[in-house]
Amino acid sequence: MKAKRGVLAALTVALLAVGPLGATAAAHSATYPVAQGPAPSVSGLPTAAPPPAGSRIAYDPKAVPGSWTNPIIAKERTGLASNCQDRGFYWCKVWNGGPGWFKLGTFLASGSHEYAMTQGISDHYYEVYMDRSWDHGANWEGRINVVTNELRWSDSIYDGPPNVTRACLWDMTDVVLYCSPWH
């Protein structure tokens, strides 16, 4: 009986140290991304250690779909693009990504320079960010302006020539990456 009480007391202390899960989920996952189960052993799959923000990534059509080098191109979703007008976008689309959705919107700034922003949400732990390519998607800078477990617009990035951008949703729970087509 004393052994059970000791185990219960230790478990209670450990849970109190973690804090309320609802209040700390975003902060916790930003520091410690969550993925269920063991890390996949298949080469190329996203893991709890994503490439650093701004990393150079090359497309690999032979890589596992949903991986960092071969993301799943999401299906366009209708009905949410009307919410894009709150930022003054002249172009905005929405895509389904697993148990969530994400948007990419573009606007013109001074000098008619084009900039892009992204937003998204998921039922799982997730990141929403943009990739930017200078050669139409053969190579790109990945994970730019990451937003983790939060429904808000990212900071903007330059999207003018010769660059193209896309929005991505990394589902950290299912360990799969969804992206929009290049824009």
Secondary structure, DSSP 8 states (H G I E B T S, - for coil): -HHHHHHHHHHHHHHHHH--HHHHHHHHHHHS---SSS---STT---SS---TTEEEE--TTS-TTBTTB-EE--EE-SSGGGGGGGT-SEEEEEEETTEEEEEEEEE-GGG-EEEEEEEEESSSEEEEEEEESSTTSEEEEEEEEEES--S----EE--TT-EEEEEEEETTTTEEEE----
